C-alpha cells in the first residue's frame, strides 16, 4: 500500500506541475534555464557557466554579486546622469536635456543666446505669464488689453553694436493667445519707429497658440537702410527698400529727356544668421530726404524656454509698408531657442520684406501671413505715378519701384522699392527641426549653446 500511495502522490505532483506550466514538457526536452546556469551532465556546476575565473570565489547561495556601477559616484553617459550609491547600485537617474559634459561628470546646461541666461538666474521662481488679445509696449513694459493696463516685471538691455535694445520678460509657463501686438508708443526723432526688441523667457514651456505680430526692434544701420530718392522740379524718384538677410530693391526712376534722375538704392544685406545681437530689418528710404515716411523694418523677438517652445499659431515679423514713393522695410528677425522646439505643420512664422509704396498711394500690402510676397501698392490717381515694388519672399527677390518719363512740367512720383528678406533662427538640443510649417524668411537651424 505504501508503494501505491507514493506512486499516486508523485503522479499527482507531476500532473499539477504540467497543468501549471511547469518544467516538464516531455521526457527528452531539458527544462528552461529560468535565469540560472545549466549544470553539467553529472549535475556538477560548470565553471564557465558560473562566471569563468570568478567561479569558486563564493558559494552559489551566498547572494553576492558584482556592483552595477562604481560606488559613491555620479556619471553622465548617453544623455543620462546616474548616481551610484555606496553598495554599487544606481540610486537615481536623470535625463539630460542637452547632453553630457565632455568629462562625463554632469549634465550640460542650456544657455540662451544674447546673454539672456542672466535673467533666468535673476528670476528663480517666476509666475505663469499669459499674454492674450492686447498690446505689449517694450518701451514701458506695459501690457494693454480692453480690461486695462498691466505693468509687467521686466529687464532692459542696452543695444549691442548692430543690434536693437531689448526688454526681457520672464515667466514660468508663457502663453501667447489671441492677437498680441508688440509695438512701441514712441517713435524716434527721424520718423522711423526703430523701437526696442522683446525677449520672452519661460522656465517651463512657452506656447504660441494665437498671433504674435512684432512691429518693433528694427535697426537703422548705415548701408542696410534704404536710400532716399531725389526731387527735380516737381517730380520725385522712389526710395529704396530696406535690407536684412537680403538686400532691398531700388526705388523707381524718373527720366526727363535724356537725363535719368538718381533713385534711392536698396539697402544692403546685413547682420548674421544667428541673430546675435538680436535685431530686426532696416527701414526703407523715403521719396526724398525729409519727405514721406519710409517703411519700418520688421521687428525682432526672441522666444526662449528651458523645456520646450511650441508654436501652433502665427509669428509675424514682416517688414512694413511705406508712405507715397517710399521703400518698404526689410523683414525682421525671429529667434526661437529651447532643448525642444515644435512648430506645427499649419503654423506660420514669417519675416518677409515690406512692400514699396506707389508714388501717389500709401502703404502697400500688409496682408495675412503666407509664403507669398507682400505686393507693392498700385497707383490710384490716374496721374503720373510709379507703382511700388514687391517685398522679398523665400526664393523671390524684391522688385524695384515703378518709374516714368517726364517733362519739365510733369508732377508726379515714382514708386518705392520692396524690402529684403528677414531671418528666422531656431536652436534646439539636436540642432535639427522637422516641420511642414510656413517659414517665410531666410531660415537657419543650429544647436543651443551649452556649458
C-alpha positions as a Markdown table, in Angstrom:
| # | Residue | x | y | z |
|---|---|---|---|---|
| 1 | Unk | 0.0 | 0.0 | 0.0 |
| 2 | Unk | 2.8 | 2.4 | 0.8 |
| 3 | Unk | 4.2 | 1.9 | -2.7 |
| 4 | Unk | 0.9 | 2.6 | -4.4 |
| 5 | Unk | 0.3 | 5.6 | -2.3 |
| 6 | Unk | 3.8 | 7.0 | -3.0 |
| 7 | Unk | 3.3 | 6.5 | -6.8 |
| 8 | Unk | -0.1 | 8.2 | -6.7 |
| 9 | Unk | 1.4 | 11.1 | -5.0 |
| 10 | Unk | 4.2 | 11.5 | -7.5 |
| 11 | Unk | 1.8 | 11.2 | -10.4 |
| 12 | Unk | -0.4 | 13.8 | -8.9 |
| 13 | Unk | 2.5 | 16.2 | -8.4 |
| 14 | Unk | 3.6 | 15.7 | -12.0 |
| 15 | Unk | 0.1 | 16.4 | -13.3 |
| 16 | Unk | -0.1 | 19.6 | -11.1 |
| 17 | Unk | 3.3 | 20.7 | -12.4 |
| 18 | Unk | 2.2 | 20.2 | -16.1 |
| 19 | Unk | -1.1 | 22.0 | -15.5 |
| 20 | Unk | 0.6 | 25.0 | -14.1 |
| 21 | Unk | 3.1 | 25.3 | -17.0 |
| 22 | Unk | 5.8 | 23.6 | -15.0 |
| 23 | Unk | 9.2 | 22.4 | -16.2 |
| 24 | Unk | 8.1 | 19.1 | -17.6 |
| 25 | Unk | 7.5 | 19.2 | -21.4 |
| 26 | Unk | 8.5 | 15.7 | -22.5 |
| 27 | Unk | 10.9 | 13.1 | -21.3 |
| 28 | Unk | 13.7 | 14.4 | -23.5 |
| 29 | Unk | 13.5 | 18.2 | -23.5 |
| 30 | Unk | 15.5 | 19.9 | -20.8 |
| 31 | Unk | 13.7 | 22.5 | -18.7 |
| 32 | Unk | 14.2 | 26.2 | -19.5 |
| 33 | Unk | 17.0 | 27.9 | -17.6 |
| 34 | Unk | 14.9 | 30.3 | -15.6 |
| 35 | Unk | 17.8 | 32.6 | -15.3 |
| 36 | Unk | 20.2 | 30.1 | -13.7 |
| 37 | Unk | 23.3 | 28.4 | -15.3 |
| 38 | Unk | 22.8 | 25.0 | -16.8 |
| 39 | Unk | 24.6 | 22.3 | -14.7 |
| 40 | Unk | 26.8 | 19.7 | -16.3 |
| 41 | Unk | 25.8 | 16.2 | -17.1 |
| 42 | Unk | 26.7 | 14.9 | -13.7 |
| 43 | Unk | 24.9 | 17.8 | -12.0 |
| 44 | Unk | 28.2 | 19.4 | -11.2 |
| 45 | Unk | 28.5 | 23.2 | -11.7 |
| 46 | Unk | 30.1 | 24.2 | -15.0 |
| 47 | Unk | 32.8 | 26.8 | -14.2 |
| 48 | Unk | 32.4 | 28.7 | -17.5 |
| 49 | Unk | 28.6 | 29.0 | -16.9 |
| 50 | Unk | 29.1 | 30.3 | -13.4 |
| 51 | Unk | 31.4 | 33.1 | -14.5 |
| 52 | Unk | 34.8 | 31.6 | -15.6 |
| 53 | Unk | 37.6 | 32.9 | -13.4 |
| 54 | Unk | 35.2 | 34.1 | -10.8 |
| 55 | Unk | 33.8 | 30.6 | -10.2 |
| 56 | Unk | 34.6 | 29.3 | -6.8 |
| 57 | Unk | 35.0 | 32.8 | -5.2 |
| 58 | Unk | 31.8 | 32.3 | -3.3 |
| 59 | Unk | 29.1 | 29.8 | -2.9 |
| 60 | Unk | 26.1 | 29.7 | -5.2 |
| 61 | Unk | 23.8 | 30.6 | -2.4 |
| 62 | Unk | 25.8 | 33.4 | -0.8 |
| 63 | Unk | 23.8 | 36.2 | -2.6 |
| 64 | Unk | 26.9 | 38.2 | -3.5 |
| 65 | Unk | 27.1 | 40.0 | -6.9 |
| 66 | Unk | 29.3 | 42.4 | -8.7 |
| 67 | Unk | 28.5 | 46.1 | -8.3 |
| 68 | Unk | 26.4 | 47.6 | -11.2 |
| 69 | Unk | 28.3 | 50.9 | -11.0 |
| 70 | Unk | 31.2 | 52.4 | -9.2 |
| 71 | Unk | 30.1 | 53.1 | -5.6 |
| 72 | Unk | 29.6 | 56.7 | -4.5 |
| 73 | Unk | 30.0 | 58.3 | -8.0 |
| 74 | Unk | 27.9 | 60.4 | -10.3 |
| 75 | Unk | 28.5 | 59.8 | -14.1 |
| 76 | Unk | 26.9 | 61.0 | -17.3 |
| 77 | Unk | 26.7 | 59.0 | -20.4 |
| 78 | Unk | 24.3 | 58.7 | -23.4 |
| 79 | Unk | 22.3 | 61.8 | -22.2 |
| 80 | Unk | 21.6 | 60.3 | -18.7 |
| 81 | Unk | 23.1 | 61.2 | -15.3 |
| 82 | Unk | 23.4 | 58.3 | -12.9 |
| 83 | Unk | 24.1 | 58.5 | -9.2 |
| 84 | Unk | 25.6 | 55.3 | -7.7 |
| 85 | Unk | 25.1 | 54.5 | -4.0 |
| 86 | Unk | 27.6 | 53.0 | -1.6 |
| 87 | Unk | 26.6 | 49.4 | -2.5 |
| 88 | Unk | 27.3 | 49.9 | -6.2 |
| 89 | Unk | 23.7 | 50.2 | -7.3 |
| 90 | Unk | 22.2 | 53.1 | -9.2 |
| 91 | Unk | 20.1 | 55.2 | -6.8 |
| 92 | Unk | 19.0 | 58.0 | -9.1 |
| 93 | Unk | 18.9 | 58.7 | -12.8 |
| 94 | Unk | 18.1 | 61.9 | -14.6 |
| 95 | Unk | 17.7 | 62.7 | -18.4 |
| 96 | Unk | 20.0 | 65.4 | -19.6 |
| 97 | Unk | 18.0 | 67.8 | -22.0 |
| 98 | Unk | 21.1 | 68.9 | -23.8 |
| 99 | Unk | 23.6 | 66.1 | -23.3 |
| 100 | Unk | 26.5 | 65.3 | -21.0 |
| 101 | Unk | 29.7 | 67.2 | -20.3 |
| 102 | Unk | 32.9 | 66.2 | -22.0 |
| 103 | Unk | 34.3 | 64.7 | -18.9 |
| 104 | Unk | 31.1 | 62.7 | -18.2 |
| 105 | Unk | 30.6 | 64.1 | -14.8 |
| 106 | Unk | 27.4 | 66.1 | -15.2 |
| 107 | Unk | 24.6 | 67.2 | -17.5 |
| 108 | Unk | 25.3 | 70.1 | -19.7 |
| 109 | Unk | 23.2 | 73.3 | -19.1 |
| 110 | Unk | 21.3 | 75.2 | -21.8 |
| 111 | Unk | 22.5 | 78.8 | -22.2 |
| 112 | Unk | 20.3 | 81.2 | -24.2 |
| 113 | Unk | 21.8 | 83.5 | -26.9 |
| 114 | Unk | 22.4 | 87.2 | -26.4 |
| 115 | Unk | 23.4 | 86.9 | -22.7 |
| 116 | Unk | 19.8 | 86.1 | -21.5 |
| 117 | Unk | 20.8 | 83.4 | -19.0 |
| 118 | Unk | 21.4 | 86.2 | -16.5 |
| 119 | Unk | 17.7 | 86.8 | -16.3 |
| 120 | Unk | 16.9 | 83.2 | -15.7 |
| 121 | Unk | 19.3 | 83.4 | -12.7 |
| 122 | Unk | 17.7 | 86.7 | -11.5 |
| 123 | Unk | 14.2 | 85.2 | -11.6 |
| 124 | Unk | 14.3 | 81.9 | -9.7 |
| 125 | Unk | 10.6 | 81.4 | -9.2 |
| 126 | Unk | 8.5 | 83.4 | -11.7 |
| 127 | Unk | 4.8 | 83.3 | -12.1 |
| 128 | Unk | 3.0 | 82.0 | -15.2 |
| 129 | Unk | 2.7 | 84.7 | -17.9 |
| 130 | Unk | -0.3 | 84.8 | -20.3 |
| 131 | Unk | -0.5 | 87.4 | -23.0 |
| 132 | Unk | -3.9 | 87.4 | -24.7 |
| 133 | Unk | -5.5 | 89.9 | -27.0 |
| 134 | Unk | -3.6 | 93.0 | -26.3 |
| 135 | Unk | -0.6 | 95.3 | -27.0 |
| 136 | Unk | 2.8 | 94.8 | -25.3 |
| 137 | Unk | 4.9 | 98.0 | -25.3 |
| 138 | Unk | 8.6 | 97.2 | -25.0 |
| 139 | Unk | 9.4 | 100.9 | -24.2 |
| 140 | Unk | 7.4 | 100.8 | -20.9 |
| 141 | Unk | 6.9 | 97.1 | -20.2 |
| 142 | Unk | 3.1 | 97.6 | -20.1 |
| 143 | Unk | 0.6 | 95.1 | -21.5 |
| 144 | Unk | -2.7 | 96.8 | -22.5 |
| 145 | Unk | -6.0 | 95.0 | -23.1 |
| 146 | Unk | -9.6 | 96.0 | -23.2 |
| 147 | Unk | -9.7 | 95.5 | -19.4 |
| 148 | Unk | -6.9 | 97.9 | -18.7 |
| 149 | Unk | -3.1 | 98.2 | -18.4 |
| 150 | Unk | -0.7 | 95.9 | -16.5 |
| 151 | Unk | 2.9 | 96.7 | -15.9 |
| 152 | Unk | 4.9 | 93.5 | -16.1 |
| 153 | Unk | 8.2 | 92.7 | -14.4 |
| 154 | Unk | 10.9 | 93.1 | -17.0 |
| 155 | Unk | 14.5 | 94.0 | -17.6 |
| 156 | Unk | 16.1 | 96.4 | -20.1 |
| 157 | Unk | 19.2 | 95.6 | -22.0 |
| 158 | Unk | 21.0 | 98.3 | -23.9 |
| 159 | Unk | 21.7 | 97.8 | -27.6 |
| 160 | Unk | 24.8 | 96.0 | -28.7 |
| 161 | Unk | 26.6 | 97.3 | -31.8 |
| 162 | Unk | 24.4 | 96.4 | -34.8 |
| 163 | Unk | 21.6 | 95.2 | -32.6 |
| 164 | Unk | 18.4 | 96.6 | -31.1 |
| 165 | Unk | 17.9 | 97.5 | -27.4 |
| 166 | Unk | 16.0 | 94.7 | -25.6 |
| 167 | Unk | 13.3 | 94.3 | -23.0 |
| 168 | Unk | 13.2 | 90.9 | -21.3 |
| 169 | Unk | 10.2 | 89.3 | -19.7 |
| 170 | Unk | 10.4 | 86.0 | -17.6 |
| 171 | Unk | 7.6 | 83.7 | -16.8 |
| 172 | Unk | 7.1 | 80.1 | -15.7 |
| 173 | Unk | 4.7 | 78.8 | -18.3 |
| 174 | Unk | 4.4 | 81.6 | -21.0 |
| 175 | Unk | 1.4 | 81.6 | -23.3 |
| 176 | Unk | 0.6 | 83.9 | -26.2 |
| 177 | Unk | -3.0 | 83.6 | -27.2 |
| 178 | Unk | -5.5 | 85.6 | -29.3 |
| 179 | Unk | -3.8 | 88.5 | -31.1 |
| 180 | Unk | -0.9 | 90.1 | -29.4 |
| 181 | Unk | 0.9 | 93.1 | -31.0 |
| 182 | Unk | 4.4 | 94.1 | -29.8 |
| 183 | Unk | 4.5 | 97.8 | -30.7 |
| 184 | Unk | 6.0 | 101.0 | -29.4 |
| 185 | Unk | 4.2 | 104.0 | -28.0 |
| 186 | Unk | 7.1 | 106.3 | -29.2 |
| 187 | Unk | 8.9 | 106.9 | -32.4 |
| 188 | Unk | 12.4 | 108.2 | -32.9 |
| 189 | Unk | 13.1 | 111.8 | -33.9 |
| 190 | Unk | 13.7 | 110.8 | -37.5 |
| 191 | Unk | 10.2 | 109.5 | -38.0 |
| 192 | Unk | 11.4 | 105.9 | -38.2 |
| 193 | Unk | 10.0 | 103.7 | -35.4 |
| 194 | Unk | 13.0 | 101.6 | -34.6 |
| 195 | Unk | 12.0 | 100.7 | -31.1 |
| 196 | Unk | 13.0 | 98.0 | -28.6 |
| 197 | Unk | 13.1 | 94.3 | -29.3 |
| 198 | Unk | 11.4 | 91.8 | -27.0 |
| 199 | Unk | 12.6 | 88.6 | -25.4 |
| 200 | Unk | 10.1 | 86.2 | -23.7 |
| 201 | Unk | 11.7 | 83.6 | -21.4 |
| 202 | Unk | 10.0 | 80.6 | -19.9 |
| 203 | Unk | 11.4 | 78.4 | -17.2 |
| 204 | Unk | 8.8 | 75.8 | -18.2 |
| 205 | Unk | 7.1 | 75.6 | -21.6 |
| 206 | Unk | 6.4 | 78.5 | -24.0 |
| 207 | Unk | 3.3 | 78.2 | -26.2 |
| 208 | Unk | 2.3 | 80.4 | -29.1 |
| 209 | Unk | -1.3 | 79.5 | -29.8 |
| 210 | Unk | -2.5 | 82.8 | -31.3 |
| 211 | Unk | -0.9 | 85.5 | -33.5 |
| 212 | Unk | 2.1 | 87.4 | -32.3 |
| 213 | Unk | 2.8 | 90.5 | -34.5 |
| 214 | Unk | 6.2 | 92.1 | -33.9 |
| 215 | Unk | 6.4 | 95.7 | -35.1 |
| 216 | Unk | 9.5 | 97.0 | -33.2 |
| 217 | Unk | 13.1 | 96.0 | -32.9 |
| 218 | Unk | 14.3 | 97.2 | -36.3 |
| 219 | Unk | 17.7 | 98.8 | -36.7 |
| 220 | Unk | 18.9 | 101.8 | -38.7 |
| 221 | Unk | 22.2 | 100.6 | -39.9 |
| 222 | Unk | 24.2 | 102.6 | -42.4 |
| 223 | Unk | 24.2 | 100.8 | -45.8 |
| 224 | Unk | 21.4 | 98.5 | -44.7 |
| 225 | Unk | 18.7 | 101.2 | -44.5 |
| 226 | Unk | 17.2 | 102.0 | -47.9 |
| 227 | Unk | 18.4 | 105.2 | -49.6 |
| 228 | Unk | 16.2 | 108.2 | -50.2 |
| 229 | Unk | 15.0 | 109.2 | -53.6 |
| 230 | Unk | 15.6 | 112.7 | -55.1 |
| 231 | Unk | 13.5 | 115.6 | -56.3 |
| 232 | Unk | 13.8 | 117.6 | -59.5 |
| 233 | Unk | 11.4 | 120.4 | -60.1 |
| 234 | Unk | 8.0 | 118.7 | -59.3 |
| 235 | Unk | 8.9 | 115.0 | -59.7 |
| 236 | Unk | 10.3 | 112.6 | -57.2 |
| 237 | Unk | 12.2 | 109.3 | -57.7 |
| 238 | Unk | 11.4 | 106.4 | -55.4 |
| 239 | Unk | 13.1 | 105.4 | -52.1 |
| 240 | Unk | 14.9 | 102.1 | -51.9 |
| 241 | Unk | 13.7 | 99.1 | -49.8 |
| 242 | Unk | 15.5 | 98.3 | -46.5 |
| 243 | Unk | 17.8 | 95.3 | -46.3 |
| 244 | Unk | 18.3 | 92.5 | -43.8 |
| 245 | Unk | 19.2 | 88.9 | -44.8 |
| 246 | Unk | 19.0 | 90.0 | -48.4 |
| 247 | Unk | 19.2 | 93.4 | -50.0 |
| 248 | Unk | 16.3 | 95.7 | -50.6 |
| 249 | Unk | 15.3 | 96.8 | -54.1 |
| 250 | Unk | 15.9 | 100.2 | -55.6 |
| 251 | Unk | 13.2 | 102.9 | -55.9 |
| 252 | Unk | 11.7 | 103.8 | -59.3 |
| 253 | Unk | 13.5 | 106.0 | -61.8 |
| 254 | Unk | 12.3 | 109.2 | -63.4 |
| 255 | Unk | 13.7 | 110.3 | -66.8 |
| 256 | Unk | 13.5 | 113.8 | -68.1 |
| 257 | Unk | 14.6 | 113.9 | -71.7 |
| 258 | Unk | 17.9 | 112.0 | -71.7 |
| 259 | Unk | 18.5 | 112.7 | -68.1 |
| 260 | Unk | 17.9 | 109.9 | -65.6 |
| 261 | Unk | 17.3 | 111.3 | -62.2 |
| 262 | Unk | 19.0 | 109.4 | -59.3 |
| 263 | Unk | 16.7 | 107.0 | -57.4 |
| 264 | Unk | 17.2 | 105.6 | -53.9 |
| 265 | Unk | 19.2 | 102.4 | -53.9 |
| 266 | Unk | 18.0 | 99.4 | -51.8 |
| 267 | Unk | 19.7 | 98.8 | -48.5 |
| 268 | Unk | 22.4 | 96.0 | -48.4 |
| 269 | Unk | 22.2 | 92.7 | -46.6 |
| 270 | Unk | 23.3 | 93.0 | -43.0 |
| 271 | Unk | 23.6 | 91.0 | -39.8 |
| 272 | Unk | 24.1 | 87.3 | -39.3 |
| 273 | Unk | 22.0 | 84.1 | -39.3 |
| 274 | Unk | 22.4 | 83.5 | -35.6 |
| 275 | Unk | 20.6 | 86.8 | -34.8 |
| 276 | Unk | 23.3 | 87.7 | -32.3 |
| 277 | Unk | 22.9 | 90.5 | -31.5 |
| 278 | Unk | 19.1 | 90.3 | -31.8 |
| 279 | Unk | 17.8 | 92.7 | -34.4 |
| 280 | Unk | 15.1 | 93.2 | -37.0 |
| 281 | Unk | 15.2 | 94.6 | -40.5 |
| 282 | Unk | 16.3 | 98.0 | -41.7 |
| 283 | Unk | 13.9 | 100.8 | -42.7 |
| 284 | Unk | 13.3 | 101.7 | -46.4 |
| 285 | Unk | 14.3 | 105.0 | -47.9 |
| 286 | Unk | 11.9 | 108.0 | -48.4 |
| 287 | Unk | 10.9 | 109.5 | -51.7 |
| 288 | Unk | 13.2 | 112.4 | -50.7 |
| 289 | Unk | 15.2 | 113.3 | -47.6 |
| 290 | Unk | 12.7 | 114.6 | -45.0 |
| 291 | Unk | 9.8 | 113.5 | -47.1 |
| 292 | Unk | 7.2 | 110.7 | -46.8 |
| 293 | Unk | 7.7 | 108.2 | -44.1 |
| 294 | Unk | 9.5 | 105.1 | -45.0 |
| 295 | Unk | 8.5 | 101.5 | -44.3 |
| 296 | Unk | 10.0 | 100.4 | -41.0 |
| 297 | Unk | 11.9 | 97.2 | -40.8 |
| 298 | Unk | 10.2 | 94.2 | -39.4 |
| 299 | Unk | 10.6 | 93.8 | -35.6 |
| 300 | Unk | 12.7 | 91.4 | -33.6 |
| 301 | Unk | 11.6 | 88.8 | -30.9 |
| 302 | Unk | 13.5 | 86.1 | -29.1 |
| 303 | Unk | 11.4 | 83.2 | -27.6 |
| 304 | Unk | 13.3 | 81.0 | -25.1 |
| 305 | Unk | 12.3 | 78.0 | -22.9 |
| 306 | Unk | 14.3 | 75.8 | -20.7 |
| 307 | Unk | 12.0 | 72.9 | -21.7 |
| 308 | Unk | 10.0 | 73.4 | -25.0 |
| 309 | Unk | 8.7 | 76.1 | -27.4 |
| 310 | Unk | 5.6 | 75.0 | -29.2 |
| 311 | Unk | 4.2 | 77.2 | -32.0 |
| 312 | Unk | 0.8 | 76.3 | -33.3 |
| 313 | Unk | -0.3 | 79.8 | -34.3 |
| 314 | Unk | 1.5 | 82.7 | -36.1 |
| 315 | Unk | 4.6 | 84.8 | -35.5 |
| 316 | Unk | 4.7 | 87.8 | -37.9 |
| 317 | Unk | 7.8 | 90.0 | -38.2 |
| 318 | Unk | 7.2 | 91.1 | -41.8 |
| 319 | Unk | 8.8 | 94.4 | -43.0 |
| 320 | Unk | 6.3 | 97.3 | -43.0 |
| 321 | Unk | 4.9 | 99.3 | -45.9 |
| 322 | Unk | 5.6 | 103.0 | -46.5 |
| 323 | Unk | 4.2 | 106.4 | -47.4 |
| 324 | Unk | 3.9 | 107.5 | -51.1 |
| 325 | Unk | 7.1 | 106.9 | -53.1 |
| 326 | Unk | 9.0 | 105.4 | -50.2 |
| 327 | Unk | 10.6 | 101.9 | -49.8 |
| 328 | Unk | 9.3 | 99.0 | -47.8 |
| 329 | Unk | 11.2 | 97.8 | -44.7 |
| 330 | Unk | 13.4 | 94.8 | -44.6 |
| 331 | Unk | 11.9 | 91.7 | -42.9 |
| 332 | Unk | 12.5 | 91.3 | -39.2 |
| 333 | Unk | 14.2 | 88.7 | -37.0 |
| 334 | Unk | 12.6 | 85.7 | -35.1 |
| 335 | Unk | 14.9 | 83.7 | -32.8 |
| 336 | Unk | 13.5 | 80.6 | -31.1 |
| 337 | Unk | 15.6 | 78.5 | -28.6 |
| 338 | Unk | 14.8 | 75.5 | -26.4 |
| 339 | Unk | 16.0 | 71.9 | -26.0 |
| 340 | Unk | 12.9 | 71.0 | -27.9 |
| 341 | Unk | 11.1 | 73.2 | -30.5 |
| 342 | Unk | 7.9 | 72.1 | -32.1 |
| 343 | Unk | 6.3 | 74.2 | -34.9 |
| 344 | Unk | 3.1 | 72.6 | -36.1 |
| 345 | Unk | 2.6 | 72.0 | -39.8 |
| 346 | Unk | -0.2 | 74.5 | -40.0 |
| 347 | Unk | 1.7 | 77.3 | -38.2 |
| 348 | Unk | 3.2 | 80.4 | -39.8 |
| 349 | Unk | 6.5 | 82.1 | -38.9 |
| 350 | Unk | 7.1 | 85.0 | -41.4 |
| 351 | Unk | 9.6 | 87.8 | -41.8 |
| 352 | Unk | 9.1 | 88.9 | -45.5 |
| 353 | Unk | 10.2 | 92.1 | -47.0 |
| 354 | Unk | 7.8 | 95.0 | -46.7 |
| 355 | Unk | 6.0 | 96.3 | -49.8 |
| 356 | Unk | 7.1 | 99.5 | -51.5 |
| 357 | Unk | 4.5 | 102.3 | -51.8 |
| 358 | Unk | 3.2 | 103.7 | -55.1 |
| 359 | Unk | 4.0 | 107.3 | -56.0 |
| 360 | Unk | 0.6 | 108.6 | -55.1 |
| 361 | Unk | -0.6 | 106.0 | -52.6 |
| 362 | Unk | 0.4 | 105.0 | -49.1 |
| 363 | Unk | 1.2 | 101.6 | -47.6 |
| 364 | Unk | 1.3 | 98.6 | -49.8 |
| 365 | Unk | 0.2 | 95.1 | -48.9 |
| 366 | Unk | 0.4 | 94.3 | -45.1 |
| 367 | Unk | -1.6 | 91.1 | -45.7 |
| 368 | Unk | -2.0 | 88.0 | -43.7 |
| 369 | Unk | 0.9 | 85.7 | -43.1 |
| 370 | Unk | 1.7 | 83.5 | -46.0 |
| 371 | Unk | 4.6 | 82.4 | -48.3 |
| 372 | Unk | 3.7 | 84.9 | -51.0 |
| 373 | Unk | 5.5 | 88.3 | -51.4 |
| 374 | Unk | 3.9 | 91.4 | -50.0 |
| 375 | Unk | 2.6 | 93.2 | -53.1 |
| 376 | Unk | 3.6 | 96.8 | -53.8 |
| 377 | Unk | 0.9 | 99.5 | -53.8 |
| 378 | Unk | -0.7 | 100.4 | -57.2 |
| 379 | Unk | -1.3 | 103.9 | -58.4 |
| 380 | Unk | -4.8 | 105.2 | -57.8 |
| 381 | Unk | -4.9 | 108.8 | -59.0 |
| 382 | Unk | -4.5 | 108.2 | -62.8 |
| 383 | Unk | -1.8 | 110.8 | -62.8 |
| 384 | Unk | 1.9 | 110.4 | -63.3 |
| 385 | Unk | 2.9 | 107.8 | -60.9 |
| 386 | Unk | 5.1 | 104.6 | -60.5 |
| 387 | Unk | 3.8 | 101.5 | -58.6 |
| 388 | Unk | 5.5 | 100.2 | -55.5 |
| 389 | Unk | 7.8 | 97.2 | -55.7 |
| 390 | Unk | 7.0 | 93.8 | -54.1 |
| 391 | Unk | 8.8 | 92.8 | -50.9 |
| 392 | Unk | 11.1 | 89.8 | -50.8 |
| 393 | Unk | 9.8 | 86.2 | -50.1 |
| 394 | Unk | 11.6 | 82.9 | -49.9 |
| 395 | Unk | 13.4 | 82.4 | -53.3 |
| 396 | Unk | 11.9 | 85.6 | -54.6 |
| 397 | Unk | 13.9 | 88.8 | -54.8 |
| 398 | Unk | 12.2 | 92.2 | -54.0 |
| 399 | Unk | 11.3 | 94.2 | -57.1 |
| 400 | Unk | 12.1 | 97.8 | -57.9 |
| 401 | Unk | 9.6 | 100.6 | -57.8 |
| 402 | Unk | 7.9 | 101.7 | -61.0 |
| 403 | Unk | 9.2 | 104.8 | -62.8 |
| 404 | Unk | 8.2 | 107.0 | -65.7 |
| 405 | Unk | 9.3 | 109.5 | -68.3 |
| 406 | Unk | 8.6 | 113.1 | -67.5 |
| 407 | Unk | 8.9 | 116.7 | -68.9 |
| 408 | Unk | 9.9 | 119.9 | -67.2 |
| 409 | Unk | 6.2 | 120.4 | -66.2 |
| 410 | Unk | 5.4 | 116.9 | -65.0 |
| 411 | Unk | 4.1 | 116.5 | -61.5 |
| 412 | Unk | 4.5 | 113.0 | -60.0 |
| 413 | Unk | 6.4 | 110.4 | -58.0 |
| 414 | Unk | 8.0 | 107.1 | -58.8 |
| 415 | Unk | 7.3 | 104.0 | -56.6 |
| 416 | Unk | 9.4 | 102.8 | -53.7 |
| 417 | Unk | 11.4 | 99.5 | -53.8 |
| 418 | Unk | 10.5 | 96.4 | -51.9 |
| 419 | Unk | 12.2 | 95.4 | -48.7 |
| 420 | Unk | 14.7 | 92.5 | -48.4 |
| 421 | Unk | 14.0 | 89.2 | -46.7 |
| 422 | Unk | 14.2 | 88.8 | -42.9 |
| 423 | Unk | 15.6 | 85.9 | -40.8 |
| 424 | Unk | 14.3 | 83.0 | -38.7 |
| 425 | Unk | 16.7 | 81.2 | -36.4 |
| 426 | Unk | 15.8 | 78.0 | -34.5 |
| 427 | Unk | 18.2 | 76.5 | -31.9 |
| 428 | Unk | 17.5 | 73.0 | -30.4 |
| 429 | Unk | 19.4 | 70.4 | -28.4 |
| 430 | Unk | 19.9 | 68.3 | -31.6 |
| 431 | Unk | 20.5 | 71.2 | -33.9 |
| 432 | Unk | 17.6 | 70.0 | -36.1 |
| 433 | Unk | 14.0 | 70.9 | -36.7 |
| 434 | Unk | 11.3 | 68.9 | -38.6 |
| 435 | Unk | 8.2 | 70.8 | -39.6 |
| 436 | Unk | 6.0 | 71.5 | -42.6 |
| 437 | Unk | 5.0 | 74.9 | -41.3 |
| 438 | Unk | 5.2 | 78.0 | -43.4 |
| 439 | Unk | 8.6 | 79.6 | -42.6 |
| 440 | Unk | 8.8 | 82.7 | -44.8 |
| 441 | Unk | 12.2 | 84.1 | -44.2 |
| 442 | Unk | 15.8 | 83.1 | -44.6 |
| 443 | Unk | 15.8 | 80.1 | -42.2 |
| 444 | Unk | 18.8 | 78.6 | -40.3 |
| 445 | Unk | 18.8 | 75.8 | -37.7 |
| 446 | Unk | 21.6 | 75.2 | -35.1 |
| 447 | Unk | 22.3 | 73.7 | -31.7 |
| 448 | Unk | 21.6 | 75.6 | -28.5 |
| 449 | Unk | 24.6 | 76.9 | -26.6 |
| 450 | Unk | 25.6 | 74.9 | -23.6 |
| 451 | Unk | 28.1 | 75.0 | -20.7 |
